[in-house]
Every structure is written in C-alpha cells, then in structure tokens.
C-alpha cells in the first residue's frame, strides 16, 4: 500500500508539473521571437552562407539568420557549411588548410541539400560568391538574431566565436551549439550567457525523461529545441517511396516518440523555443506550426514569408 501511495504521488506530481512547470522552474526570458528563419541565409534563393544571401533574407523580412562556422589556417572565423571545400568550390582542400584570403569563390551552381536534385544558379560576381567572415555578418546585422552551428570540435574555434559574440554584444541575440554533445557542452562552458540548442544526446535524454516522468523535475540549460520533421529526412535522402525500410522505421520512431505537441507545450511553458528544419514546402510549414513550432528554418525565405503573411491575413 505504501509503494502504491509513493508511485501514485509521483505520477500525479509529475503530471501537474508537466502542465505547469513554472511552479518549480523559472521561465527562460529570451529577447527575441523568430518564426521566420533563413537556413544558410536562404540557400534556395541565393548562394548559401554569403552576404548576398543574408542581405536578401533580411530585406524579405526574415527574423533570424542560420549559418555555419569554421576556422581558416590563419585563424579567421569564416562562415561556411562544409569543412572540405570540394562541394562548394570544386577545390579538394579543408578550410583549416587554407588562409582566408586564399579561399576560392563558391561555384556558380550549388546543390540545395534539403531540396534534392535542385541547384541554385545565380549570376553574381566572384566577389559576391566569397565566404564572409563572422565578424562581417555581425557588423552588417547588429540587431538580427543569428543561429550559429559550430561545425567541428575545435576549442580555438569555439573560443574565437565566443570572443566575437562578446565583442559585438550579441550574447542575448545569438544561439549556438552542434548536434554533437561534446561541442555543445564546450560552447556552454565557454560562455553560458549565450542561448544554446539541444544536442542529439540531450534530445534523446529529453524524450527518455518525458516518458519516465522525470522531465518536469529536470533543470534544462538549453533555450532552443531544433529538430527535423521525419518527412524531411526521407525527402533529403530520396523520394519517400524509394526510401529503405530502415529509414522508414527510423522516421516512424522519431515521429512517434519526439514529435509530440504535449512535449512542445511543456518546453514552451518553460520559455524554450521550438524550431523545425529545414522545411521548404507550404504543407510542411503548416504541419510544423500546427504541431506547436515557434519557428521554421527554410531555404526559401520568400516562400515562408508569403505563407506567414497569408496565414496572418486568414486568421483575422
């Protein structure tokens, strides 16, 4: 009888705190709300991770820029997704092997990672296709929230990005981290004042704690949950009909365990923002926001802006 009382009390308390987490947790106060997030600046509408892309996304009305960082041979923090330059420039070298001024421009035709078999082809000059420095982005967009993916486990890179964030007074308007838990922990330890997103390991722990009832009691240092819709994984790796049984099982499992509005509502009650990536179709935008997303990352800023404008108009 005593055991039943303890277990029953635990379950009831867990359920209560799951719905009202601020009874024991202080709600996080994030200085910005970003429904519209441009992935790599909008890789489907301009050359990814370039100043041209960032400026165009800002002119459209994006509320956040998502970008990636690496360190060059001469220790410059450069904005680029890949460690190796072959996909983006045709040169088979790693960024850390090349000085910043030696970096070649992006190719005229670049594949769009989250829109299979499509490429962005523009008419811009080599100057407009060059890799920008992170400090240049900070200088150009002093008030714009920026989401930084630290691409490799490099202490010097993390330290230098932190120094730039402090220099440009961006601690409250920047999110950083990586799906690798070790990188994310290093980011947090170097500068705990910067917003941070969940690593893959922490997402798995989040799910485990939700189903065991521990989550409502657990403190969370993260401010943002950035996850993918299972359908995006299938689309990125080929048409859903041609996906392997294992891929379909993985996506079904993720959808069943993680994509839960009750979880998102709990996190939002604690002040944590929920972002879905990388969505490029109107039906995906609608699905994400219907599930409770606070923001969506897209390669097509114009398409997402039109969707949000139409949604806002229709809701009036």
PERA-V135282 format. One record per pair of residues at least 4 apart in sequence whose ideal C-beta (glycine too) atoms are under 8 Angstrom apart, sorted by the first residue. I is the first residue (numbers start at 1). J is the second residue. Records with the same first field share a line. If there is no record, write none. Layout:
I=J ; J
This chain:
1=5
2=6
3=7
4=8
5=9
6=10
7=11
8=12
9=13
10=14 ; 213
11=15 ; 213
12=16
13=17 ; 216
14=18 ; 213 ; 214 ; 216 ; 217
15=19 ; 213
16=20 ; 23 ; 216
17=21 ; 23 ; 24 ; 216 ; 217
18=213 ; 215 ; 216 ; 262 ; 266
19=266 ; 269
20=269
21=25 ; 216 ; 266 ; 269 ; 270
22=26 ; 27 ; 269 ; 270
24=216 ; 217
25=219 ; 220 ; 270
27=269 ; 270 ; 271
28=223 ; 270 ; 271 ; 272
29=271
30=172 ; 195 ; 223 ; 271 ; 273
31=172 ; 173
32=63 ; 64 ; 145 ; 173
33=63 ; 273 ; 294 ; 295
34=63 ; 64 ; 145 ; 273 ; 275 ; 294 ; 295
35=63 ; 294 ; 295 ; 296 ; 308
36=61 ; 62 ; 63 ; 64 ; 295 ; 296 ; 298 ; 301 ; 304 ; 305 ; 308
37=62 ; 63 ; 64 ; 65 ; 66 ; 147 ; 275 ; 277 ; 295 ; 296 ; 297 ; 298
38=42 ; 53 ; 54 ; 57 ; 62 ; 64 ; 65 ; 66 ; 297 ; 298 ; 301
39=43 ; 66 ; 114 ; 277 ; 278 ; 297 ; 298 ; 299
40=48 ; 49 ; 53 ; 66 ; 67 ; 68 ; 81 ; 299
41=46 ; 48 ; 49 ; 50 ; 53 ; 54 ; 56 ; 57 ; 65 ; 66 ; 67
42=46 ; 53 ; 56 ; 57 ; 60 ; 62 ; 298 ; 299 ; 300 ; 301 ; 302
43=47 ; 48 ; 49 ; 53 ; 110 ; 112 ; 113 ; 114 ; 120 ; 299
44=112 ; 115 ; 118 ; 120 ; 280 ; 298 ; 299 ; 300
45=53 ; 56 ; 57 ; 120 ; 299 ; 300 ; 301 ; 302
46=50 ; 52 ; 53 ; 56 ; 57 ; 120 ; 122
47=52 ; 53 ; 106 ; 110 ; 120 ; 122 ; 124 ; 128 ; 129
48=53 ; 81 ; 88 ; 106 ; 110 ; 120
49=53 ; 67 ; 68 ; 79 ; 80 ; 81 ; 131 ; 132
50=54 ; 106 ; 128 ; 129 ; 130 ; 131 ; 132
51=55 ; 128 ; 132 ; 136 ; 137 ; 140
52=56 ; 124 ; 128 ; 129
53=57
54=58 ; 65 ; 67 ; 132 ; 137 ; 140 ; 141
55=59 ; 140
56=60 ; 301
57=62 ; 65 ; 301
58=62 ; 65 ; 141 ; 144
60=301 ; 302 ; 305
61=305
62=301 ; 305
63=145 ; 295
64=144 ; 145 ; 146 ; 147 ; 295
65=137 ; 141 ; 144 ; 145 ; 146 ; 147
66=146 ; 147 ; 149 ; 277 ; 297
67=79 ; 134 ; 137 ; 146 ; 147 ; 148 ; 149
68=79 ; 80 ; 81 ; 148 ; 149 ; 151
69=77 ; 78 ; 79 ; 80 ; 134 ; 148 ; 149 ; 150 ; 151 ; 157 ; 161
70=77 ; 78 ; 80 ; 83 ; 95 ; 96 ; 151 ; 152 ; 157
71=75 ; 76 ; 77 ; 78 ; 95 ; 96 ; 152 ; 154 ; 156 ; 157 ; 160
72=76 ; 78 ; 95 ; 96 ; 98 ; 99 ; 100 ; 103
73=96 ; 97 ; 98 ; 99
74=99 ; 100 ; 101
75=156 ; 160
76=99 ; 100 ; 133
77=133 ; 134 ; 135 ; 157 ; 160 ; 161 ; 164
78=95 ; 100 ; 103 ; 131 ; 132 ; 133 ; 134
79=131 ; 132 ; 133 ; 134 ; 137
80=88 ; 95 ; 131
81=88 ; 151
82=86 ; 87 ; 88 ; 95
83=94 ; 95 ; 96 ; 151 ; 152
84=92 ; 93 ; 94 ; 95
85=89 ; 90 ; 91 ; 92 ; 93 ; 94 ; 95 ; 98 ; 103 ; 104
86=90 ; 91 ; 92 ; 93
87=111
88=106 ; 107 ; 110
89=103 ; 104 ; 105 ; 106 ; 107
90=104 ; 107
91=104
93=97 ; 98
94=98
95=103
98=102 ; 103
99=103
100=131 ; 133
103=130 ; 131
105=126 ; 127 ; 129 ; 130
106=110 ; 129 ; 130 ; 131
108=121 ; 122 ; 129
109=119 ; 120 ; 121
110=119 ; 120 ; 121
111=118 ; 119
112=118 ; 119 ; 120 ; 299
113=236 ; 278
114=232 ; 235 ; 236 ; 277 ; 278 ; 280 ; 299
115=280 ; 299
116=235 ; 236 ; 237 ; 238
122=129
124=128 ; 129
125=129
126=130
132=136 ; 137
133=137
134=138 ; 148 ; 161 ; 164
135=139 ; 164 ; 167 ; 168
136=140
137=141 ; 146
138=142 ; 146 ; 164 ; 167 ; 168 ; 170
139=168
141=146
142=168
143=173
144=173
145=173 ; 174 ; 175
146=170 ; 173 ; 174 ; 175
147=174 ; 175 ; 176 ; 197 ; 226 ; 297
148=161 ; 174 ; 175 ; 176
149=176 ; 177 ; 178
150=157 ; 158 ; 161 ; 176 ; 177 ; 178 ; 183 ; 187
151=178
152=157 ; 183
153=180 ; 182 ; 183 ; 186
154=158
155=159 ; 186
156=160
157=161
158=162 ; 183 ; 186 ; 187 ; 190
159=163 ; 190
160=164
161=165 ; 176
162=166 ; 187 ; 190 ; 191 ; 194
163=167
164=168 ; 170
165=170 ; 171 ; 174 ; 176 ; 191 ; 194
166=170 ; 171 ; 191
170=174
171=191 ; 193 ; 194
172=193 ; 195
174=194 ; 195
175=194 ; 195 ; 196 ; 197 ; 223 ; 224
176=187 ; 194 ; 195 ; 196 ; 197
177=183 ; 184 ; 187 ; 188 ; 196 ; 197 ; 198 ; 199
178=183 ; 184 ; 187 ; 199
179=184 ; 199 ; 200
180=184 ; 199 ; 200
181=185 ; 199 ; 200 ; 201 ; 202
182=186
183=187 ; 199
184=188 ; 196 ; 197 ; 198 ; 199 ; 202
185=189 ; 199
186=190
187=191 ; 194 ; 196
188=192 ; 196 ; 221
192=221
195=223 ; 224
196=221 ; 222 ; 223 ; 224
197=222 ; 223 ; 224 ; 225 ; 226 ; 275
198=202 ; 203 ; 206 ; 222 ; 224 ; 225 ; 226
199=203
200=204
201=205
202=206 ; 222
203=207 ; 225 ; 227 ; 258
204=208
205=209
206=210 ; 215 ; 225 ; 263
207=211 ; 257 ; 258 ; 263
208=212 ; 214
209=213 ; 214 ; 215 ; 218
210=215 ; 260 ; 263 ; 266
211=257
214=218
215=266
216=266
220=270 ; 272
222=272
223=271 ; 272 ; 273
224=272 ; 273 ; 274 ; 275
225=264 ; 267 ; 272 ; 273 ; 274 ; 275
226=275 ; 276 ; 277 ; 297
227=258 ; 259 ; 274 ; 275 ; 276 ; 277
228=232 ; 233 ; 276 ; 277 ; 278
229=233 ; 259 ; 276 ; 279 ; 284 ; 287 ; 288
230=234 ; 250 ; 251 ; 252 ; 254 ; 255 ; 259
231=235 ; 240 ; 251 ; 284
232=236 ; 277 ; 278 ; 279 ; 284
233=237 ; 247 ; 250 ; 251 ; 254
234=238 ; 239 ; 240 ; 243 ; 247 ; 248 ; 251
235=239 ; 240
237=243 ; 247
238=242 ; 243
239=243
240=248
243=247 ; 248 ; 251
244=248
245=249
246=250
247=251
248=252
249=253
250=254
251=255
252=256
253=257
254=258 ; 259
255=259
258=263
259=291
260=264
261=265 ; 291 ; 292
262=266
263=267
264=268 ; 274 ; 291 ; 292 ; 293
265=269 ; 292
266=270
267=272 ; 274
268=272 ; 273 ; 274 ; 292 ; 294
273=294 ; 295
274=292 ; 293 ; 294 ; 295
275=293 ; 294 ; 295 ; 296 ; 297
276=284 ; 288 ; 291 ; 293 ; 295 ; 296 ; 297
277=296 ; 297
278=297 ; 298 ; 299
279=284 ; 285 ; 288 ; 296 ; 297 ; 298 ; 304
280=284 ; 298 ; 299 ; 300 ; 303
281=285
282=286 ; 303 ; 307
283=287
284=288 ; 296
285=289 ; 296 ; 298 ; 304 ; 307 ; 308
286=290 ; 307
287=291
288=293 ; 296
289=293 ; 296 ; 311
296=304
298=303 ; 304
300=304
301=305
302=306
303=307
304=308
305=309
306=310
307=311
308=312
309=313
310=314
311=315
312=316
